[in-house]
Amino acid sequence: MSARRPPPSVVHVARTHAVVALVIFASVALLHVLTRNLPGIEFRRSTYLLALGLGALYALTAALVWRGLPPGRQLSRCCTLLYLPRPSFGLPLLRLTDEPEFRAHFQKPPPPAG
């Protein structure tokens, strides 16, 4: 079984989700380091769990999109909603997900003949 590289549109969408996940994780870590000793600012455990859960969702989405697994396409659509407030960033990404090569990446390959 050879590992094939996904089409460029899939690579772009998966990397975008992966970068967002990394930014979320880095932001949580930085926020914790900067505020842990400040008496006026404290975050509950649920705040960290929610933020880390969001980062995990984006990381999972990136992995599913890269591998071409069907839930990745739906999760990618949901995760792309975060990008829409910046139309110059979000709309091209949505257009990429509508391209035939992107959609074809999530189709099951035909069974081997023979």
N, CA, C and O atoms as a GROMACS GRO file, in nm:
protein
  456
    1MET      N    1   0.085  -0.118   0.000
    1MET     CA    2   0.000   0.000   0.000
    1MET      C    3   0.090   0.123   0.000
    1MET      O    4   0.164   0.147   0.096
    2SER      N    5   0.083   0.201  -0.105
    2SER     CA    6   0.168   0.319  -0.114
    2SER      C    7   0.093   0.441  -0.063
    2SER      O    8  -0.028   0.455  -0.081
    3ALA      N    9   0.167   0.528   0.001
    3ALA     CA   10   0.108   0.652   0.051
    3ALA      C   11   0.115   0.755  -0.060
    3ALA      O   12   0.223   0.796  -0.102
    4ARG      N   13  -0.001   0.796  -0.108
    4ARG     CA   14  -0.002   0.895  -0.215
    4ARG      C   15  -0.026   1.033  -0.155
    4ARG      O   16  -0.091   1.047  -0.052
    5ARG      N   17   0.029   1.132  -0.220
    5ARG     CA   18   0.012   1.269  -0.174
    5ARG      C   19  -0.125   1.319  -0.219
    5ARG      O   20  -0.163   1.300  -0.335
    6PRO      N   21  -0.199   1.382  -0.130
    6PRO     CA   22  -0.330   1.434  -0.168
    6PRO      C   23  -0.318   1.547  -0.271
    6PRO      O   24  -0.210   1.604  -0.288
    7PRO      N   25  -0.428   1.580  -0.339
    7PRO     CA   26  -0.427   1.691  -0.434
    7PRO      C   27  -0.397   1.824  -0.364
    7PRO      O   28  -0.417   1.835  -0.243
    8PRO      N   29  -0.350   1.924  -0.439
    8PRO     CA   30  -0.314   2.052  -0.378
    8PRO      C   31  -0.425   2.118  -0.297
    8PRO      O   32  -0.397   2.178  -0.193
    9SER      N   33  -0.550   2.108  -0.342
    9SER     CA   34  -0.658   2.170  -0.266
    9SER      C   35  -0.675   2.104  -0.129
    9SER      O   36  -0.702   2.172  -0.030
   10VAL      N   37  -0.659   1.973  -0.125
   10VAL     CA   38  -0.670   1.899   0.002
   10VAL      C   39  -0.554   1.936   0.094
   10VAL      O   40  -0.573   1.957   0.214
   11VAL      N   41  -0.434   1.944   0.037
   11VAL     CA   42  -0.316   1.982   0.116
   11VAL      C   43  -0.336   2.120   0.178
   11VAL      O   44  -0.306   2.141   0.295
   12HIS      N   45  -0.387   2.213   0.098
   12HIS     CA   46  -0.406   2.350   0.148
   12HIS      C   47  -0.508   2.355   0.262
   12HIS      O   48  -0.484   2.419   0.365
   13VAL      N   49  -0.621   2.287   0.244
   13VAL     CA   50  -0.725   2.288   0.348
   13VAL      C   51  -0.675   2.218   0.474
   13VAL      O   52  -0.695   2.268   0.585
   14ALA      N   53  -0.612   2.102   0.459
   14ALA     CA   54  -0.562   2.028   0.576
   14ALA      C   55  -0.456   2.109   0.650
   14ALA      O   56  -0.457   2.115   0.773
   15ARG      N   57  -0.365   2.170   0.576
   15ARG     CA   58  -0.261   2.251   0.643
   15ARG      C   59  -0.319   2.372   0.712
   15ARG      O   60  -0.272   2.411   0.819
   16THR      N   61  -0.421   2.432   0.654
   16THR     CA   62  -0.486   2.547   0.718
   16THR      C   63  -0.546   2.506   0.852
   16THR      O   64  -0.529   2.575   0.953
   17HIS      N   65  -0.616   2.393   0.854
   17HIS     CA   66  -0.674   2.345   0.980
   17HIS      C   67  -0.563   2.309   1.081
   17HIS      O   68  -0.578   2.336   1.200
   18ALA      N   69  -0.455   2.250   1.034
   18ALA     CA   70  -0.344   2.214   1.123
   18ALA      C   71  -0.278   2.338   1.183
   18ALA      O   72  -0.243   2.339   1.301
   19VAL      N   73  -0.263   2.441   1.103
   19VAL     CA   74  -0.202   2.565   1.153
   19VAL      C   75  -0.293   2.629   1.258
   19VAL      O   76  -0.246   2.678   1.360
   20VAL      N   77  -0.424   2.628   1.233
   20VAL     CA   78  -0.517   2.684   1.331
   20VAL      C   79  -0.508   2.604   1.461
   20VAL      O   80  -0.510   2.663   1.570
   21ALA      N   81  -0.499   2.472   1.452
   21ALA     CA   82  -0.484   2.390   1.573
   21ALA      C   83  -0.358   2.427   1.649
   21ALA      O   84  -0.361   2.442   1.771
   22LEU      N   85  -0.248   2.441   1.578
   22LEU     CA   86  -0.122   2.479   1.643
   22LEU      C   87  -0.130   2.617   1.709
   22LEU      O   88  -0.078   2.637   1.818
   23VAL      N   89  -0.196   2.710   1.643
   23VAL     CA   90  -0.212   2.844   1.700
   23VAL      C   91  -0.296   2.838   1.827
   23VAL      O   92  -0.266   2.905   1.926
   24ILE      N   93  -0.400   2.757   1.826
   24ILE     CA   94  -0.485   2.743   1.945
   24ILE      C   95  -0.403   2.684   2.060
   24ILE      O   96  -0.408   2.735   2.172
   25PHE      N   97  -0.328   2.576   2.033
   25PHE     CA   98  -0.246   2.515   2.139
   25PHE      C   99  -0.141   2.612   2.192
   25PHE      O  100  -0.120   2.622   2.312
   26ALA      N  101  -0.075   2.684   2.102
   26ALA     CA  102   0.028   2.780   2.144
   26ALA      C  103  -0.034   2.894   2.223
   26ALA      O  104   0.025   2.941   2.321
   27SER      N  105  -0.152   2.939   2.184
   27SER     CA  106  -0.219   3.048   2.256
   27SER      C  107  -0.258   3.006   2.397
   27SER      O  108  -0.244   3.084   2.492
   28VAL      N  109  -0.307   2.884   2.411
   28VAL     CA  110  -0.343   2.834   2.544
   28VAL      C  111  -0.219   2.827   2.633
   28VAL      O  112  -0.222   2.868   2.749
   29ALA      N  113  -0.111   2.774   2.577
   29ALA     CA  114   0.013   2.764   2.655
   29ALA      C  115   0.065   2.902   2.694
   29ALA      O  116   0.104   2.924   2.809
   30LEU      N  117   0.067   2.994   2.599
   30LEU     CA  118   0.116   3.129   2.627
   30LEU      C  119   0.027   3.200   2.729
   30LEU      O  120   0.077   3.266   2.821
   31LEU      N  121  -0.103   3.187   2.713
   31LEU     CA  122  -0.196   3.248   2.808
   31LEU      C  123  -0.174   3.193   2.948
   31LEU      O  124  -0.176   3.268   3.046
   32HIS      N  125  -0.154   3.063   2.957
   32HIS     CA  126  -0.131   3.003   3.089
   32HIS      C  127  -0.002   3.056   3.152
   32HIS      O  128   0.000   3.092   3.269
   33VAL      N  129   0.105   3.061   3.074
   33VAL     CA  130   0.234   3.108   3.125
   33VAL      C  131   0.226   3.254   3.168
   33VAL      O  132   0.280   3.291   3.272
   34LEU      N  133   0.158   3.336   3.090
   34LEU     CA  134   0.153   3.479   3.120
   34LEU      C  135   0.060   3.514   3.235
   34LEU      O  136   0.078   3.617   3.301
   35THR      N  137  -0.041   3.430   3.261
   35THR     CA  138  -0.141   3.469   3.362
   35THR      C  139  -0.142   3.382   3.487
   35THR      O  140  -0.219   3.408   3.579
   36ARG      N  141  -0.058   3.279   3.492
   36ARG     CA  142  -0.069   3.188   3.606
   36ARG      C  143  -0.036   3.252   3.740
   36ARG      O  144  -0.086   3.206   3.843
   37ASN      N  145   0.046   3.355   3.743
   37ASN     CA  146   0.083   3.419   3.870
   37ASN      C  147   0.015   3.553   3.892
   37ASN      O  148   0.049   3.625   3.986
   38LEU      N  149  -0.081   3.587   3.808
   38LEU     CA  150  -0.152   3.713   3.824
   38LEU      C  151  -0.277   3.688   3.910
   38LEU      O  152  -0.362   3.608   3.872
   39PRO      N  153  -0.289   3.756   4.024
   39PRO     CA  154  -0.401   3.730   4.114
   39PRO      C  155  -0.536   3.773   4.057
   39PRO      O  156  -0.639   3.714   4.091
   40GLY      N  157  -0.540   3.874   3.973
   40GLY     CA  158  -0.667   3.925   3.922
   40GLY      C  159  -0.721   3.849   3.803
   40GLY      O  160  -0.837   3.865   3.766
   41ILE      N  161  -0.638   3.767   3.744
   41ILE     CA  162  -0.681   3.693   3.625
   41ILE      C  163  -0.661   3.545   3.651
   41ILE      O  164  -0.549   3.498   3.672
   42GLU      N  165  -0.769   3.473   3.648
   42GLU     CA  166  -0.757   3.328   3.660
   42GLU      C  167  -0.862   3.261   3.571
   42GLU      O  168  -0.973   3.311   3.553
   43PHE      N  169  -0.823   3.150   3.516
   43PHE     CA  170  -0.911   3.076   3.427
   43PHE      C  171  -0.944   2.942   3.492
   43PHE      O  172  -0.858   2.877   3.551
   44ARG      N  173  -1.070   2.904   3.479
   44ARG     CA  174  -1.111   2.774   3.533
   44ARG      C  175  -1.063   2.662   3.442
   44ARG      O  176  -1.025   2.684   3.327
   45ARG      N  177  -1.067   2.544   3.496
   45ARG     CA  178  -1.027   2.426   3.419
   45ARG      C  179  -1.111   2.411   3.292
   45ARG      O  180  -1.061   2.371   3.187
   46SER      N  181  -1.237   2.445   3.302
   46SER     CA  182  -1.327   2.432   3.186
   46SER      C  183  -1.282   2.522   3.071
   46SER      O  184  -1.302   2.487   2.954
   47THR      N  185  -1.223   2.635   3.101
   47THR     CA  186  -1.174   2.725   2.997
   47THR      C  187  -1.063   2.656   2.917
   47THR      O  188  -1.063   2.659   2.794
   48TYR      N  189  -0.971   2.596   2.988
   48TYR     CA  190  -0.861   2.525   2.920
   48TYR      C  191  -0.913   2.405   2.843
   48TYR      O  192  -0.869   2.378   2.731
   49LEU      N  193  -1.008   2.331   2.902
   49LEU     CA  194  -1.063   2.214   2.834
   49LEU      C  195  -1.136   2.253   2.706
   49LEU      O  196  -1.124   2.185   2.604
   50LEU      N  197  -1.210   2.361   2.710
   50LEU     CA  198  -1.281   2.407   2.592
   50LEU      C  199  -1.184   2.449   2.481
   50LEU      O  200  -1.199   2.410   2.366
   51ALA      N  201  -1.084   2.527   2.517
   51ALA     CA  202  -0.987   2.574   2.418
   51ALA      C  203  -0.905   2.457   2.362
   51ALA      O  204  -0.883   2.449   2.241
   52LEU      N  205  -0.861   2.366   2.449
   52LEU     CA  206  -0.784   2.251   2.402
   52LEU      C  207  -0.871   2.157   2.318
   52LEU      O  208  -0.823   2.094   2.224
   53GLY      N  209  -0.998   2.146   2.353
   53GLY     CA  210  -1.091   2.066   2.274
   53GLY      C  211  -1.110   2.123   2.134
   53GLY      O  212  -1.119   2.049   2.037
   54LEU      N  213  -1.117   2.255   2.125
   54LEU     CA  214  -1.128   2.320   1.995
   54LEU      C  215  -1.002   2.295   1.912
   54LEU      O  216  -1.010   2.268   1.792
   55GLY      N  217  -0.886   2.305   1.975
   55GLY     CA  218  -0.761   2.275   1.906
   55GLY      C  219  -0.755   2.131   1.858
   55GLY      O  220  -0.709   2.102   1.748
   56ALA      N  221  -0.803   2.040   1.944
   56ALA     CA  222  -0.805   1.899   1.907
   56ALA      C  223  -0.901   1.874   1.790
   56ALA      O  224  -0.872   1.791   1.704
   57LEU      N  225  -1.013   1.945   1.788
   57LEU     CA  226  -1.108   1.933   1.676
   57LEU      C  227  -1.042   1.974   1.545
   57LEU      O  228  -1.057   1.906   1.444
   58TYR      N  229  -0.970   2.084   1.546
   58TYR     CA  230  -0.902   2.130   1.424
   58TYR      C  231  -0.790   2.033   1.384
   58TYR      O  232  -0.772   2.008   1.265
   59ALA      N  233  -0.718   1.980   1.479
   59ALA     CA  234  -0.612   1.884   1.447
   59ALA      C  235  -0.672   1.755   1.390
   59ALA      O  236  -0.620   1.700   1.293
   60LEU      N  237  -0.780   1.708   1.450
   60LEU     CA  238  -0.848   1.589   1.400
   60LEU      C  239  -0.902   1.613   1.258
   60LEU      O  240  -0.890   1.527   1.171
   61THR      N  241  -0.959   1.730   1.237
   61THR     CA  242  -1.012   1.763   1.105
   61THR      C  243  -0.900   1.764   1.002
   61THR      O  244  -0.918   1.712   0.892
   62ALA      N  245  -0.786   1.821   1.036
   62ALA     CA  246  -0.673   1.823   0.943
   62ALA      C  247  -0.630   1.681   0.906
   62ALA      O  248  -0.605   1.652   0.790
   63ALA      N  249  -0.623   1.594   1.005
   63ALA     CA  250  -0.582   1.455   0.980
   63ALA      C  251  -0.684   1.382   0.894
   63ALA      O  252  -0.647   1.308   0.803
   64LEU      N  253  -0.812   1.401   0.923
   64LEU     CA  254  -0.917   1.333   0.846
   64LEU      C  255  -0.922   1.383   0.702
   64LEU      O  256  -0.944   1.304   0.609
   65VAL      N  257  -0.903   1.514   0.684
   65VAL     CA  258  -0.902   1.568   0.548
   65VAL      C  259  -0.783   1.514   0.472
   65VAL      O  260  -0.798   1.472   0.357
   66TRP      N  261  -0.666   1.513   0.532
   66TRP     CA  262  -0.545   1.464   0.466
   66TRP      C  263  -0.562   1.318   0.422
   66TRP      O  264  -0.522   1.281   0.312
   67ARG      N  265  -0.621   1.237   0.510
   67ARG     CA  266  -0.638   1.094   0.480
   67ARG      C  267  -0.756   1.065   0.388
   67ARG      O  268  -0.768   0.955   0.335
   68GLY      N  269  -0.845   1.165   0.368
   68GLY     CA  270  -0.958   1.146   0.279
   68GLY      C  271  -1.073   1.068   0.341
   68GLY      O  272  -1.152   1.007   0.270
   69LEU      N  273  -1.082   1.070   0.472
   69LEU     CA  274  -1.190   1.000   0.540
   69LEU      C  275  -1.317   1.086   0.539
   69LEU      O  276  -1.310   1.206   0.564
   70PRO      N  277  -1.432   1.025   0.510
   70PRO     CA  278  -1.556   1.102   0.492
   70PRO      C  279  -1.591   1.202   0.604
   70PRO      O  280  -1.636   1.312   0.572
   71PRO      N  281  -1.573   1.169   0.732
   71PRO     CA  282  -1.608   1.271   0.833
   71PRO      C  283  -1.523   1.398   0.820
   71PRO      O  284  -1.564   1.506   0.864
   72GLY      N  285  -1.407   1.387   0.759
   72GLY     CA  286  -1.320   1.504   0.741
   72GLY      C  287  -1.383   1.611   0.656
   72GLY      O  288  -1.365   1.730   0.682
   73ARG      N  289  -1.458   1.570   0.556
   73ARG     CA  290  -1.521   1.669   0.468
   73ARG      C  291  -1.626   1.750   0.544
   73ARG      O  292  -1.633   1.872   0.531
   74GLN      N  293  -1.708   1.682   0.624
   74GLN     CA  294  -1.810   1.752   0.701
   74GLN      C  295  -1.748   1.838   0.812
   74GLN      O  296  -1.790   1.952   0.834
   75LEU      N  297  -1.650   1.783   0.881
   75LEU     CA  298  -1.584   1.861   0.986
   75LEU      C  299  -1.511   1.982   0.928
   75LEU      O  300  -1.507   2.088   0.990
   76SER      N  301  -1.455   1.965   0.810
   76SER     CA  302  -1.386   2.077   0.746
   76SER      C  303  -1.484   2.191   0.718
   76SER      O  304  -1.451   2.308   0.738
   77ARG      N  305  -1.602   2.156   0.673
   77ARG     CA  306  -1.704   2.259   0.649
   77ARG      C  307  -1.738   2.333   0.779
   77ARG      O  308  -1.748   2.455   0.780
   78CYS      N  309  -1.754   2.258   0.887
   78CYS     CA  310  -1.784   2.320   1.017
   78CYS      C  311  -1.670   2.408   1.064
   78CYS      O  312  -1.691   2.521   1.109
   79CYS      N  313  -1.548   2.357   1.053
   79CYS     CA  314  -1.432   2.433   1.100
   79CYS      C  315  -1.407   2.557   1.015
   79CYS      O  316  -1.354   2.656   1.065
   80THR      N  317  -1.444   2.553   0.889
   80THR     CA  318  -1.423   2.667   0.800
   80THR      C  319  -1.511   2.785   0.840
   80THR      O  320  -1.483   2.898   0.802
   81LEU      N  321  -1.617   2.760   0.916
   81LEU     CA  322  -1.703   2.870   0.961
   81LEU      C  323  -1.625   2.974   1.041
   81LEU      O  324  -1.658   3.092   1.039
   82LEU      N  325  -1.521   2.930   1.112
   82LEU     CA  326  -1.439   3.022   1.190
   82LEU      C  327  -1.368   3.124   1.100
   82LEU      O  328  -1.341   3.236   1.141
   83TYR      N  329  -1.339   3.084   0.977
   83TYR     CA  330  -1.264   3.170   0.885
   83TYR      C  331  -1.351   3.271   0.813
   83TYR      O  332  -1.299   3.367   0.756
   84LEU      N  333  -1.482   3.253   0.813
   84LEU     CA  334  -1.571   3.338   0.733
   84LEU      C  335  -1.577   3.484   0.774
   84LEU      O  336  -1.605   3.568   0.688
   85PRO      N  337  -1.554   3.521   0.900
   85PRO     CA  338  -1.552   3.664   0.931
   85PRO      C  339  -1.446   3.740   0.852
   85PRO      O  340  -1.456   3.862   0.836
   86ARG      N  341  -1.345   3.670   0.803
   86ARG     CA  342  -1.246   3.732   0.714
   86ARG      C  343  -1.269   3.674   0.575
   86ARG      O  344  -1.206   3.575   0.538
   87PRO      N  345  -1.360   3.734   0.498
   87PRO     CA  346  -1.399   3.676   0.369
   87PRO      C  347  -1.281   3.649   0.275
   87PRO      O  348  -1.285   3.553   0.198
   88SER      N  349  -1.179   3.731   0.278
   88SER     CA  350  -1.066   3.708   0.188
   88SER      C  351  -0.989   3.581   0.225
   88SER      O  352  -0.911   3.530   0.145
   89PHE      N  353  -1.010   3.532   0.346
   89PHE     CA  354  -0.946   3.409   0.391
   89PHE      C  355  -1.042   3.290   0.383
   89PHE      O  356  -1.004   3.182   0.338
   90GLY      N  357  -1.165   3.310   0.426
   90GLY     CA  358  -1.259   3.200   0.436
   90GLY      C  359  -1.324   3.159   0.306
   90GLY      O  360  -1.343   3.040   0.281
   91LEU      N  361  -1.359   3.254   0.222
   91LEU     CA  362  -1.428   3.220   0.097
   91LEU      C  363  -1.342   3.139   0.001
   91LEU      O  364  -1.392   3.042  -0.057
   92PRO      N  365  -1.215   3.174  -0.019
   92PRO     CA  366  -1.133   3.088  -0.106
   92PRO      C  367  -1.122   2.945  -0.052
   92PRO      O  368  -1.117   2.850  -0.130
   93LEU      N  369  -1.117   2.931   0.079
   93LEU     CA  370  -1.109   2.798   0.138
   93LEU      C  371  -1.238   2.719   0.112
   93LEU      O  372  -1.233   2.600   0.081
   94LEU      N  373  -1.352   2.786   0.125
   94LEU     CA  374  -1.478   2.721   0.095
   94LEU      C  375  -1.486   2.682  -0.053
   94LEU      O  376  -1.537   2.575  -0.087
   95ARG      N  377  -1.435   2.769  -0.139
   95ARG     CA  378  -1.435   2.737  -0.282
   95ARG      C  379  -1.348   2.614  -0.311
   95ARG      O  380  -1.382   2.531  -0.395
   96LEU      N  381  -1.236   2.604  -0.241
   96LEU     CA  382  -1.149   2.487  -0.259
   96LEU      C  383  -1.222   2.359  -0.222
   96LEU      O  384  -1.204   2.256  -0.288
   97THR      N  385  -1.302   2.364  -0.118
   97THR     CA  386  -1.373   2.243  -0.075
   97THR      C  387  -1.484   2.204  -0.171
   97THR      O  388  -1.536   2.093  -0.162
   98ASP      N  389  -1.521   2.293  -0.262
   98ASP     CA  390  -1.622   2.261  -0.363
   98ASP      C  391  -1.562   2.210  -0.493
   98ASP      O  392  -1.635   2.170  -0.583
   99GLU      N  393  -1.430   2.212  -0.504
   99GLU     CA  394  -1.365   2.166  -0.627
   99GLU      C  395  -1.381   2.015  -0.643
   99GLU      O  396  -1.383   1.941  -0.545
  100PRO      N  397  -1.393   1.969  -0.769
  100PRO     CA  398  -1.409   1.825  -0.794
  100PRO      C  399  -1.295   1.740  -0.738
  100PRO      O  400  -1.319   1.630  -0.687
  101GLU      N  401  -1.170   1.789  -0.746
  101GLU     CA  402  -1.059   1.707  -0.695
  101GLU      C  403  -1.065   1.694  -0.544
  101GLU      O  404  -1.024   1.591  -0.489
  102PHE      N  405  -1.115   1.796  -0.475
  102PHE     CA  406  -1.130   1.788  -0.330
  102PHE      C  407  -1.237   1.685  -0.295
  102PHE      O  408  -1.216   1.599  -0.210
  103ARG      N  409  -1.352   1.694  -0.362
  103ARG     CA  410  -1.461   1.600  -0.336
  103ARG      C  411  -1.420   1.457  -0.373
  103ARG      O  412  -1.456   1.363  -0.302
  104ALA      N  413  -1.346   1.442  -0.482
  104ALA     CA  414  -1.304   1.308  -0.526
  104ALA      C  415  -1.208   1.244  -0.426
  104ALA      O  416  -1.201   1.121  -0.417
  105HIS      N  417  -1.136   1.326  -0.352
  105HIS     CA  418  -1.040   1.273  -0.253
  105HIS      C  419  -1.111   1.193  -0.144
  105HIS      O  420  -1.049   1.108  -0.080
  106PHE      N  421  -1.238   1.220  -0.123
  106PHE     CA  422  -1.314   1.154  -0.017
  106PHE      C  423  -1.395   1.034  -0.067
  106PHE      O  424  -1.468   0.971   0.010
  107GLN      N  425  -1.384   1.004  -0.195
  107GLN     CA  426  -1.454   0.888  -0.251
  107GLN      C  427  -1.373   0.762  -0.225
  107GLN      O  428  -1.250   0.766  -0.223
  108LYS      N  429  -1.441   0.652  -0.206
  108LYS     CA  430  -1.374   0.525  -0.187
  108LYS      C  431  -1.312   0.483  -0.320
  108LYS      O  432  -1.375   0.494  -0.424
  109PRO      N  433  -1.188   0.434  -0.316
  109PRO     CA  434  -1.129   0.387  -0.441
  109PRO      C  435  -1.200   0.261  -0.489
  109PRO      O  436  -1.251   0.184  -0.407
  110PRO      N  437  -1.204   0.240  -0.620
  110PRO     CA  438  -1.269   0.119  -0.670
  110PRO      C  439  -1.193  -0.006  -0.626
  110PRO      O  440  -1.071  -0.001  -0.608
  111PRO      N  441  -1.264  -0.116  -0.607
  111PRO     CA  442  -1.194  -0.239  -0.564
  111PRO      C  443  -1.098  -0.285  -0.673
  111PRO      O  444  -1.125  -0.267  -0.791
  112PRO      N  445  -0.986  -0.345  -0.632
  112PRO     CA  446  -0.889  -0.393  -0.733
  112PRO      C  447  -0.950  -0.501  -0.820
  112PRO      O  448  -1.023  -0.588  -0.773
  113ALA      N  449  -0.918  -0.494  -0.948
  113ALA     CA  450  -0.970  -0.594  -1.042
  113ALA      C  451  -0.888  -0.722  -1.029
  113ALA      O  452  -0.767  -0.719  -1.008
  114GLY      N  453  -0.955  -0.831  -1.041
  114GLY     CA  454  -0.880  -0.956  -1.043
  114GLY      C  455  -0.919  -1.051  -0.943
  114GLY      O  456  -0.862  -1.160  -0.936
   0.00000   0.00000   0.00000
